[in-house]
């Protein structure tokens, strides 16, 4: 990993860390030696493994994106405590504006990559800031905050890619962690010493696991006192002794696919991995909490809220790809949605779906809530969960609408090998051209792009990860009901009916009331302004 350097800006008030480029990131992976298996074989070099290349490409793009001066306002963030400009994906939010900037950055990254993956680090770091502060305030200590802040500086200074190891294997879903026949169904502490802890267990869904630098291990559920050893949160290198990563390939790589069968997912993709921990040692400075079961819900709740907010932006970026490809397909078919209501209506419906859940993300940013313990800002939970619920349940409609405007050619056209077959290529290019001013190859390229995104192995993956990523729809519905001020609406109607009923905290239906959404909790929240402008001086390729 390159040693970080700092460059002061024109007024010397803010320093910019030396960020890695995409190539720097690829080279940094070669300095790690994780134990990784893909499709039953061990990988010798993650950075050079063809089956993982689309995932490495997606992460590399996030590094190159942060170096582009024209997007520095959203790609970078000012960390006030250390007077540093850092990558947005490693920033703890200091204002509602930070959340909106993050939303815009994630959407832009996913417009290019489909799923940028690195934003999960942002969500976990923000959740950890809240959880460690809460534990210290409850205990009257400062060590948890101090460990987290030291680790945050380490991650930012080295511009790390952090994988989130949260979802446990879980075993028998009807049993709590301590009740499992196999305790390794959950990651847990097996040994403590003056030097640190030793953990074992299994995390079942780790996004981008093979090509991360480090893993943040976090509990996946609320814990009871019997589950104290399962309430553990720490950071480990991906190549720490005792870690084995079993991964799916990223995207659809392969020589044949280079011909055009997978025009998007051969370039960008996402690996998901099972990570097994076998007596992995973690020094205390990398342990954020251990055995604090009564506070495990703080991290699961805060991370989930941050992550659902980020998922909104990610799927909006994916939706932008479908909107653009659908319009191109209409044009390639010789049709104009402006003149054809049977095309215009589904296009408008697709646009409405995408912008509706993104608008929930904007609202969750504007109405962000300042955490009383850490001082960081968290998206408003109702809007965050509504937006995530919309995208989770509407992703299938998004695919359907893209299919509706594109026609059946996207799955009926011949394979890419026929484009080079002297016996068929010329004839196919004549009969499968539609609009006279759009060549056959452009039409077919667009059709294969939509097939790749919606009607392939990768398309099915996008659907499933949208549905269950960040929690199931049932989890979102629970949070919406738990946080929505139904009580205020009930009391509004009772007042209009002139019932003269006083507020009663013991009455279940009126317990949850509106906390207030204006001024000092909403649009005038103190902190960095939205779309914050950075100093004009630039050094090292980024705003300084």
Order of alpha helices (4+ residues) and beta strands (2+ residues): beta-beta-alpha-beta-beta-alpha-alpha-beta-beta-alpha-alpha-alpha-beta-beta-beta-beta-beta-beta-beta-beta-beta-alpha-alpha-beta-beta-alpha-alpha-alpha-alpha-alpha-alpha-alpha-beta-beta
